[in-house]
């Protein structure tokens, strides 16, 4: 019976004068591979020497092959593992080319009996073997990562194997599972995948569960995006997580506002209402984000919970009404209705009257911003403003004559922005053109 063989391949090089790199590729004897895949332990009792060098091209051992091929619910799934480890105990720790030990594979496929056996075997060797012989504890096994920095628990969570995850966590509840190469902790992965039972198990079993995610986000950011109420409630048990911000300075509430998640917004504010006052790196609050995207129901929830957060402006001096005026406009009825609802919500709340004429750093009021996009709002056929926009322009509390830092009225902004003639624009605004000879200025004439 031949041992694992290898052959050398040559990688091509752009320079034929340079010596070509040689790659050593291992391959497992076909009989060994077939016996491992079928769990034929009798074969290995006869031909079981040097199992550590019987490797596939990806450096998988017979133990990797067996666990991968194992069918869920198979009878006595640990017998093969037990016998193989008696022949070559260190296969318990031998990693493949992706740095995966057998525990990674067992967790990936949810083989709970195998997971339990591997952990028990690791602890057994620590108790009865010489530490210098290469054996380590089950705790060390839990912390071993593959090339993607995934632990066995990462694998169990990724494929939603709850019972497998339980076994791993119960083995050492105080173990801290850090983020993998993608920046994901097991708890973040569970929240992102909307796995309520998995989230509950991690939080209730692990003493100090790590909750980091990519881009500086947390598991609560992930739960808020997907609007999973029960998951949000579970994760909020972690103290202080509600106000943790990502790399952009966005809290979970910012994300809920961005994705129009009404229930997430409600739960986040009920638990920690002060998050409504938190700004991102550009000075934007969750209210600003909701107003910009036309998410009027989210906006109303924030205002009802924290009405004075409307006074906050971003780094440019924009308030919520500025953001509403500059929001993305859908070229259909739905888009107009969103803007109408946002503006209407602010106009109907008399306590928010200060927002109507508030100037940003450039001296522009919300009306300046709105009419800068006059090609969207002007109906030159009917000589009127689009329904929902006229309520701001003609509101008696709005100063139509307010100048910006360039000494321009809002309606003058509309004239320069609209891709139509002046004589068609002015009737929409309810004004007429009067030439002032000295400066050729426009004046309102009602």
Buried (B, 14 or more C-beta within 10 A) or exposed (E): EEBBEEEEEEEEEEEEEEEEEEEEEBBBBEBBBEBBBEBBBEBBEEBBEEBEBBBBEEBBBBBBBBBBBBEEEBEEBBEBBEBBBEBBBBBBBBBBBBBBBBBBBBBBBBBBBBBBBBBEBBBEBBEEEEEEEEBBBBBEBBBBBBEBBBBBBBBBBBBBBBEBBBBBBEBBEEBEBEBBEEBBBBBBBBBBBBBBBBBBBBBEBBEEBBBBBBEBBBBBBBBBBBBBEBBBBBBBEBEEBBBBBBEBBBBBBBBBBBBBBBBBBBBBBEBBBEBBBBBBEEBBBBBBBBBBBBBBBBBBBBBEBBEEBBEBBBEEBBBBBBBBBBBEBBEEEEBBBBBBBBBBBBBEBEEBBEBBBBBBEEBBBBBBBBBBBBBBBBEBEEBBBBEBBBBBBEBEEBEBEBBBEEEBBBBBBBBEBBEEEEEEBBBBBBBEEEEEEEEEEBEBEE
